Amino acid sequence: MLVNTPHPVLACADNILAELAQIADVDPAFMKTSDKADALLKLVKIETLLTALRLRVMATADDVAEDTGARDVAAWLAHHTQSSPKTCRAELHLAAALDTRWTRLAAVVTAGEVNLAQARVITRALDELPDDLDADLLVQAEKHLVEAAAHHRPDQLKILGRKILDVIAPEVGDAEEAKQLQREEERAWETTSLTFTRRGDGTTRLTGLLPDAAAARLVTYLDAFTSPRQQSTDVVVPQHRARAQAFCTLLEHLDPTKLPMHGGDATTVIVTISHDALARDRAAASVVGTDDKITAAQARRLACTAGIIPAVLGGKSEILDFGRTRRLFSKPQHKALRLRDQRCRGAGCTIPAQWCEAHHWRPWSKGGKTNFADGILLCSHHHHRAHDNRYSAERMPNGDIRFHRRT
């Protein structure tokens, strides 16, 4: 009589599922600390071993796809497990590489000595080696990275993988690294994207993908704004918010005259506002060419420093005044203000002058002049407050500005 014995792999899977079912209701909170530590390490090892076994099965499961008419086993698995098709396809690619090419790596993955994330990094580094590289050098490269995996995280292995030729073949390492970097830069440029999505609540979501070098430059610029600003208030601003606010400030400080011509003139923002609204903080200002509106206080603040042009309208929308960038303090005036004020003149603020913005003590909307006597340096935090109608400001005998919340 024939006994239908399940395949060892299937029997193992059944046993694991049965064992997990037995402890489904067990609360690990009551484990000893040492037992929790041991369990975490062992479960990670088990997870690694199971993943390695699944990859081995995937590498030989073309017949599963053929039997069901699926494109490949990755598509079949994604469909039946509600998994990400992209993730399953990446795992199939890794499974095939381990099964047919990188056998030394496959052995340590199967033994649970290298995890899936490390294996992905190693296979990518090996796949990107020159096609004409000597076979013995390929073996050395694989061996070196496999040994390095015992002491390095995936991100560290990526760096080692990029420099692997410096270890196994220094004579060609520099040239090949340059080629790899060029390929990486080309891929980064081709995949660069920036999208703007209006949320309908006064904010726009920016979603972007930038080359590393451009992103690093942007971070440097933003951190230049945020680092000293942290000293201007006792309130700790989260880094993500501080950088976002710094990004807004960076845009305000761009020199329109150095931007490409746009609409017959250097890129310029024109804001229209009635004279009555400008003087009394009533209503809002409209940004020409968009549906956007800003407060009168915001319009006055931008008019101090940003390259906007305010068009002040009368009762019948006739143009009473069409401002020019002469409203802005000149470079010599900025230098003189820095020399005189030394720092932000907000009471108690220590932000140095080079990080400050020039403010009209008497608003230009009320006849203020853009001159040395009427100018004063304020950091971005205090400049916003100076144009916030919820606060009153008084000039102290020493020239500092003290702000009070209106009641």
C-alpha positions, 0 to 999 in steps of 0.5 A: 500500500502506497503512502502519500508522503508530503515533500519535506519542504511542504511538511516543514511549512505545515509544522511551522504553521501548526507550531505558530497556531499553538502559541497564537494566544500567548502574551510575550509581555510576561516573558523574562527580559533575557527570554525576550532577547533570545526570542528576538534573535532567534525569530530574526534567524528563523525569518531569514531562513524562511525567506531564503527557503522561499527564494529557493522555491521561487527560483524553481517555480516557473511551472507554477506560473505555466500551470495557471497562465500567470506571467511568472511566479512573482505575478502569481504570488502577488495575486494570491497573497495580495502582496506588492507585484514590484516586491515579488518581482524584485524577490524573483530577480534575487532568487534567480541570481542566487540560484544561477550565478552567485552560489557562494552568496546563496549558500550563506543566505540559505544558512541564515548568515546573510539577510535579504536586504544584505543579499540585495545589496551584494547582488546589485554590486556584483551585477554592476561589475564590468562584464569583461572582468576576469572570472577569478576577480568576480569570485574574489569580489563575491567572497569579500562582500559575503565575508563583510556582511557578517559585520556590516549593515546593508547601507555600509555594504553598498559603499563597500560594493561600490569600492570592491574593485579597489580591493580586488583590482586597484588598477581598474578600481578608479576608472570603474568607480567613475563609470558607476557614479556616472551611471548612477547620476544619469539614473538619478537625473532621469528619475528626478521629479517634483510635483505640487498638489493643492490640498485645499486648506491653504497648503500645497504638498511637495513630492520630490525625488532629487539627485543626491548632490542637489538634495545635499545642496538644498539641505545645506542651504536650508540648514544655513537658515535654520541653525542660528534661528533655533536661538531666537525663541525658547520654542523648539521647532521640529527639524522638518518644520524648521526646514520647510519654513526655511525653504519659504524664506529661501524663495523670498530671498532669491534675486529675481534679476538673476532668474530666467526671463519669464513673461517678458520680464525676470520672474516677478510676483505682482500682488494687488490690494486695495489701499484701504485694505493695505492700510487697515489690515482688512480683506486680502491681497491677490497674487496676479495670475493665480487664485491665491490670496494672502493677508495684508500683513503678509503683503507688507512683510514681503514688500520689505524684502522679497522681490514682489511688486505691490499694485495698490488699487483705488475704489474702482480698481484703478492703479494708485501706485505701482511699486518698484524694487526701489522699495527694497533696501540696497546692498550698501544699505544692508551693509550699513544696517548690519554694521549698526545693528550687529544682530536682530533688534527683537528684544532679547534676540541674538541672531547675528546680522547676516541672518536678518532681514531689513524691515521698514520701521514705518511701513512703506504702505503708510509712507515709510521711506527706504532709508538707513534711519527708517530701517532696522534688522529683524530675524525671520521670526521677529519680522513675521511678528512685526507684520502680525496684527495680533502683536503690537510693537514698541521701540525701546530706548536702546533701539530694540523692538519689544512685541506684545500680544494684543488683548 
